[in-house]
């Protein structure tokens, strides 16, 4: 096959050239910077997100999430707060970080009304805190560790990024921070950013 005949995108529409950059990302800082670029529209590849762009509901918080990624939290999942039309969401963000950053984010639970669940490297847990409700059904919960703790999970991350980053994530802290107030959007992300900057200064 000639080079010009090689596919430019994967089966999810993600640009393979953008995926190539992730092959070189071996630190949480590098992963955070690439995630920030994706959130700003500068990339169409994000590991574990099987589409070229993020969900429409992420658009209003994308810039704030990019800032978190550039300040020590490699974010994995998030959602804005929503209230109405038979659905309710608590705003939350999850991600990977180092021990000192995790400690700073965990402290949010002691000095604010925000809730932080921190998972140590290799920890497998299965708590369930409802953050999305559709009608009478709970649609999304937090509390389960997303660290790649099994060989299969590590291989999945390695396939989406590279071996070094996959192993680093397995040895990183995974944190989940949520606002307990349904539908609120102006408290969590600024507080998380402030905590991240405080952790950097220590």
C-alpha positions as CSV (number, residue, x, y, z in Angstrom):
1,X,0.0,0.0,0.0
2,X,1.3,3.4,-1.0
3,X,1.7,6.0,1.8
4,X,-1.0,8.2,0.2
5,X,-3.3,5.2,0.4
6,X,-2.9,4.8,4.2
7,X,-6.0,5.8,6.2
8,X,-5.9,9.2,7.8
9,X,-8.4,8.4,10.5
10,X,-9.2,5.4,12.7
11,X,-12.6,3.7,12.9
12,X,-13.8,6.4,15.3
13,X,-12.9,9.3,13.1
14,X,-9.8,10.3,15.2
15,X,-6.9,11.6,13.2
16,X,-4.0,9.0,13.3
17,X,-1.5,11.8,13.1
18,X,-2.8,13.1,16.4
19,X,-2.6,9.6,17.9
20,X,1.1,9.5,16.9
21,X,1.8,12.4,19.3
22,X,0.4,10.3,22.2
23,X,3.1,7.6,21.5
24,X,5.6,10.2,22.8
25,X,3.7,11.2,25.9
26,X,5.4,9.5,28.9
27,X,4.5,11.9,31.7
28,X,1.3,13.1,33.3
29,X,2.3,16.6,32.3
30,X,2.6,15.6,28.7
31,X,-0.8,13.8,28.8
32,X,-2.4,16.8,30.4
33,X,-1.0,19.1,27.7
34,X,-2.3,16.9,24.9
35,X,-5.7,16.7,26.6
36,X,-5.8,20.5,26.9
37,X,-5.1,20.8,23.2
38,X,-7.9,18.3,22.4
39,X,-10.3,20.4,24.6
40,X,-9.3,23.5,22.8
41,X,-9.9,21.9,19.4
42,X,-6.3,21.5,18.5
43,X,-6.4,17.7,18.3
44,X,-9.0,15.0,17.2
45,X,-7.5,12.2,19.3
46,X,-8.1,11.5,23.0
47,X,-7.2,8.1,24.5
48,X,-10.3,6.3,25.6
49,X,-12.7,8.7,24.0
50,X,-14.0,6.9,20.9
51,X,-14.9,10.0,18.9
52,X,-13.0,12.8,17.3
53,X,-14.6,15.5,19.5
54,X,-16.0,15.7,23.0
55,X,-19.7,15.7,23.8
56,X,-21.7,18.9,23.3
57,X,-22.4,19.2,27.0
58,X,-18.6,19.6,27.6
59,X,-18.3,22.7,25.5
60,X,-19.2,25.2,28.2
61,X,-16.6,23.7,30.6
62,X,-13.9,22.8,28.0
63,X,-11.6,25.8,28.7
64,X,-11.7,25.3,32.5
65,X,-10.9,21.6,32.0
66,X,-8.0,22.5,29.8
67,X,-6.6,24.7,32.6
68,X,-6.9,21.8,35.0
69,X,-4.9,19.6,32.6
70,X,-2.1,22.2,32.5
71,X,-2.0,22.4,36.3
72,X,-1.4,18.8,37.4
73,X,-4.6,16.8,36.7
74,X,-4.7,14.6,33.6
75,X,-8.5,14.5,33.4
76,X,-10.4,11.4,32.3
77,X,-14.1,12.2,32.7
78,X,-16.3,15.2,33.5
79,X,-19.7,16.5,33.2
80,X,-21.5,19.8,33.9
81,X,-24.3,20.2,36.4
82,X,-27.8,20.0,34.9
83,X,-31.2,20.3,36.4
84,X,-34.5,20.0,34.5
85,X,-36.4,18.1,31.8
86,X,-36.6,14.9,33.9
87,X,-32.8,14.7,34.3
88,X,-30.3,15.9,36.9
89,X,-26.5,15.9,37.0
90,X,-24.0,16.8,39.6
91,X,-20.9,18.5,38.1
92,X,-17.8,16.3,38.5
93,X,-14.3,15.8,37.1
94,X,-12.0,12.7,37.4
95,X,-8.3,12.2,36.6
96,X,-4.9,11.0,37.3
97,X,-2.3,12.8,39.4
98,X,0.7,12.4,41.8
99,X,0.4,11.7,45.5
100,X,0.9,15.4,46.6
101,X,-1.7,16.6,44.1
102,X,-4.1,13.9,45.3
103,X,-3.6,15.0,48.9
104,X,-4.4,18.6,48.0
105,X,-7.5,17.6,46.1
106,X,-8.6,15.3,49.0
107,X,-8.3,18.3,51.3
108,X,-11.2,20.0,49.4
109,X,-13.5,17.6,51.3
110,X,-12.3,19.0,54.6
111,X,-12.6,22.7,53.8
112,X,-15.4,22.9,51.3
113,X,-18.7,21.1,50.6
114,X,-17.1,19.4,47.6
115,X,-16.6,15.6,47.8
116,X,-13.3,14.0,46.7
117,X,-12.8,10.3,46.4
118,X,-9.1,9.4,46.1
119,X,-7.8,6.0,44.9
120,X,-4.3,4.9,45.7
121,X,-2.2,3.3,42.9
122,X,-3.4,-0.3,42.3
123,X,-6.5,0.1,44.5
124,X,-9.6,-1.5,43.2
125,X,-12.8,-0.1,44.7
126,X,-16.5,-0.1,43.9
127,X,-18.3,2.6,45.8
128,X,-21.4,4.2,44.1
129,X,-22.2,7.9,44.4
130,X,-25.0,8.9,42.1
131,X,-24.1,11.9,39.8
132,X,-26.6,11.5,37.0
133,X,-30.3,10.7,37.3
134,X,-32.6,10.3,34.3
135,X,-36.2,10.1,35.5
136,X,-36.2,7.6,38.3
137,X,-33.1,5.8,37.1
138,X,-29.5,6.4,38.3
139,X,-27.5,6.7,35.1
140,X,-24.0,7.5,36.3
141,X,-22.1,6.8,39.5
142,X,-18.7,7.7,40.9
143,X,-16.5,5.9,43.4
144,X,-14.9,3.1,41.4
145,X,-11.2,3.3,40.8
146,X,-10.2,3.8,37.1
147,X,-6.5,3.1,37.6
148,X,-5.4,0.4,35.1
149,X,-4.9,-2.4,37.7
150,X,-5.2,-5.5,35.5
151,X,-3.0,-6.6,32.7
152,X,-5.9,-6.1,30.3
153,X,-6.5,-2.6,31.4
154,X,-2.8,-1.7,31.1
155,X,-2.7,-3.2,27.6
156,X,-5.8,-1.1,26.6
157,X,-4.1,2.1,27.8
158,X,-0.8,1.1,26.1
159,X,-2.7,0.5,22.8
160,X,-4.3,3.9,23.0
161,X,-1.1,5.7,24.1
162,X,2.2,3.8,24.9
163,X,3.6,1.3,27.4
164,X,5.4,3.9,29.5
165,X,2.3,6.1,30.1
166,X,0.1,3.0,30.7
167,X,2.5,1.9,33.5
168,X,2.7,5.4,34.9
169,X,-1.1,5.6,35.1
170,X,-1.2,2.2,36.9
171,X,1.2,3.8,39.5
172,X,-0.7,7.1,39.8
173,X,-3.5,8.3,42.0
174,X,-7.0,8.5,40.5
175,X,-9.3,11.1,42.0
176,X,-13.0,11.9,41.6
177,X,-14.2,15.3,42.7
178,X,-17.9,16.1,42.6
179,X,-20.2,19.0,43.7
180,X,-23.0,17.5,45.9
181,X,-25.4,20.2,44.7
182,X,-27.4,19.1,41.7
183,X,-27.2,21.4,38.7
184,X,-24.5,23.8,40.1
185,X,-21.7,24.8,37.8
186,X,-19.8,27.7,39.3
187,X,-18.0,26.1,42.3
188,X,-16.2,22.9,41.5
189,X,-13.8,23.7,38.7
190,X,-12.5,27.0,40.1
191,X,-12.0,25.2,43.5
192,X,-10.1,22.3,41.9
193,X,-7.9,24.7,39.9
194,X,-7.1,26.6,43.1
195,X,-6.2,23.3,44.9
196,X,-4.0,22.3,42.0
197,X,-2.1,25.5,42.1
198,X,-1.7,25.3,45.9
199,X,-0.3,21.8,45.5
200,X,2.2,23.0,42.9
201,X,3.5,25.6,45.4
202,X,4.2,23.1,48.2
